[in-house]
Amino acid sequence: TGTVGQRVAVPKATVTDDSGEAIAYYVYLIRPDGVSIRLFQAVTDADGKRVYNEDGTPKLEYYDGFVPASAGVWTVQYYAADATGNTAIDRYDVRIDEE
């Protein structure tokens, strides 16, 4: 649970692929009114190609939380897809109360 106007932390997720394919990984925040906002995304270079860390994992841009502007149920959704189109989605709800 959280409170309107106060920061809510969003934990990072680890994404792997057993075949070694590149993985697209995103985290979305879905507001109570249904609007989706991307919170985390893979870093790309000027040509739109993914940037990787030294260990071969995709470099990610993190936004580690959000400040809700309204009460209601907010959903955090993790989405990953590999190069062959296999996908995984996980989500959880956060109830936000008025101050």
N, C-alpha and C positions, 0 to 999 in steps of 0.2 A: 504494500500500500504506500501511498504518498500523499502529498498535500499540494494544492494549487500554489504555484509560485516558488516551490522548493525543488531543488535538483534531485532527480531520480537517476541512480547509477544504472548503467547497462553493461553487463559483463561481456568480455570478449569470448569468442568461440574459436576452437581449433578445427580446421577443416583439412582433411587429407583424402587422397584418392589412391587406392591400392594398385592402380595401373600406371601411376606416375603422370597422368594427364594434367594439363593446366586446369585450374579450378577458378571459376568466377564465384565470388563470395560477396554477399551484400547483407546488410541488416536494415530493416525498415521499422519505422515507428508508425503505427496506424492509430490516428487520433479517434476519439469517440464519434466524430462526424464521418468517419470512413476514409479520410484523406491520408495517403501514405507519404512518408518522408524518409528518404534514404539516409541512414546514420553512418554506415560503414561501407567502404567500397575499396576495390582493388585499385592500386596506383597504376596509372598508365603514363607512357612517355608522350612526346609531342606527336608521334605517329600513331598513337592509340594502342600501342603494344604494351602488355603488362610488364611491370618492373618486378624483379625477383630479388630476394635477399640472398646472401652468400650461401645459405643452406638449401637454396632451391625453392623455398616457399614464396608465395606471392607477397609482395610488399603491400601492406594495407594502411589506409588512412582511417584513424579511429576518432570517433566522437563518443566519449565514454559516458554520456548521459544526456538527459533532456530536462527542461523546465516546463512542466505542463501549465498551460494557460487556462484550462477549464477542468471541472470535475467530470468524472465518468470513468469508463474502462478504456485504458490505452493498451495497445497490444505491441509487443516487441516480436518481430518475425525475422528469423535467420533463414537465408536462402543460399544454396550452393548448387552449382551445375558444372559438370566436367565437359570436356570437348566433344564427347559423343552424345551429349544431351541428357545424361542421367542427372536427376535432381534430388535434393533433400531439403525439406522445409521443417523448421521447428519454431514454435512460438509459445509465448506465455503472456498472460494478462497482468496488468498493474492497475489496481483500483485507486483512483485519485479522488480525494475528498476536498471539500472547501476548507479554507483556512480555519 
